[in-house]
């Protein structure tokens, strides 16, 4: 038996779960066998920084539902579904509430689950405490620069079939590991410690990396037609048509000094990013600014009275109403009863199918997650073990999958981190 430790690289959501389950899982009164020795390496001085940032410091731990069809991948959707549902949402919630002692509360208007304390630090710290309670040795400021598989040789001179790994560190040191769980994240928000090193490592080991790109990132506009609206926010419905299927998102929309943000924008931003990267026509994005559809607005404008601006201000922020009337080439003081058919249809169009002018995105610096990553068919969906290098386990954002805003990506990190930990311990 190889007695070298299991080494987990990355102390984010996936890495902490991987370390916990590799070292024996949640504490229980009767363990079948003693926990494995686990060393957790983290390049920052504290770890879990995306947990700390989530939900504006409140930490959106999980969604209230977990629909696999809302995830994006260039790999097999069936493999993604198997990975995601290996740890059902109700069991994940039970783990946090019963094992970690972090009660969760549903935010009805968004469908998100937050800790009752509304403190992201409580979530990060509880995961670290459980890992440490299992005997996990955590080493901060430990930057891994490479991995190299090395077959061990027994005293008899016969090679051991179990894989061993040499883990190289930036300070020139090395660690010998029986197995490695790579949970280094992707490229998003590099200030949290995600700089793509893990992706480069697995690419160098021969894994296929599907094109990586910033996802769930704000969009920009140059010149910015709506710069004067910076700070204005409202709930909207957005539509991004494509050859495969039309993506519709609903939720908050925020005008920024650079362009647009908010959940409704972030959840379809990857289509804009990919259209620009691939050199094709820019992705069309349309906005419906109110709950009312085109038929409702057409009738309201035919039967209503008062000024155009007064009518729109009953449903929209004043500054946005003024800007949309400018887009419709209509004087704000025009009486609704005096609208011609062409004017009425232009107003209906800007209210219900307004083409959003965008030119770029804010990239990885502001992206919530990384699109693309390690091809899912190159890992065992039951254990997360590499099909190319036995003894190497991959989990979290490094894999080719991401979900929308709202706890989906934490659920992915938790499910894959747990599976990798169990696989490595097995």
CORBELHU-V43629 format. One line per field, one symbol per residue. ss: DSSP state (H for helix, E for strand, - for the rest). burial: + if it has 24 or more other ideal C-beta (glycine too) atoms within 12 Angstrom, else -. A space follows every 50 residues. Layout:
ss->???
burial->???
This chain:
ss->----EEEEE---HHHHHHHHHH---------------EEEE-------HH HHHHHHH--EEEE----HHH-E----HHHHHHHHH---HHHHHHHHHHH- ---EEEE----EEEE----HHHHHHHHHHHHHH---EEE----EEEEEEE EEE-----EEEEEEEEEEE----EEEEEEEEE-------HHH----HHHH HHHH----EEEEEEE---EE------HHH---EEEEEEEE------EEEE EEEEE---EEE-HHHH--HHHHHHHHH--------EEE-----HHHHHHH HHH---EHHHHHH----HHHHHHHHHH-------EHHH--HHHHHHHHHH HH-EE----EE-HHHH--EEEEEE-HHHE-----EE-----EEE-HHHE- -E-----HHHHHHHHHHHHHHHHHH-
burial->-+-+++++++++++++++++++++++--------++++++++++--++++ +++++--+++++++-+-+-++++++---+++++++++-+--++-++--++ -+-+-----++++++--+-++++++++++++--++++++--+++++++++ -+----------+++++++-----++++++++++++++++-+++++++++ +++-+-++++-++++++++++----+--+--+++++++++------+-++ ++++++-+++++++++++++++++++-----+++++++++---+--++-+ +--+--+++-++--+++-+++++++-++-+-+-+-+--+---++-+++++ ++++-+++-+++++-++++++++++++++++-+++++-++++++++++++ +++++++++++++++++++++++++-
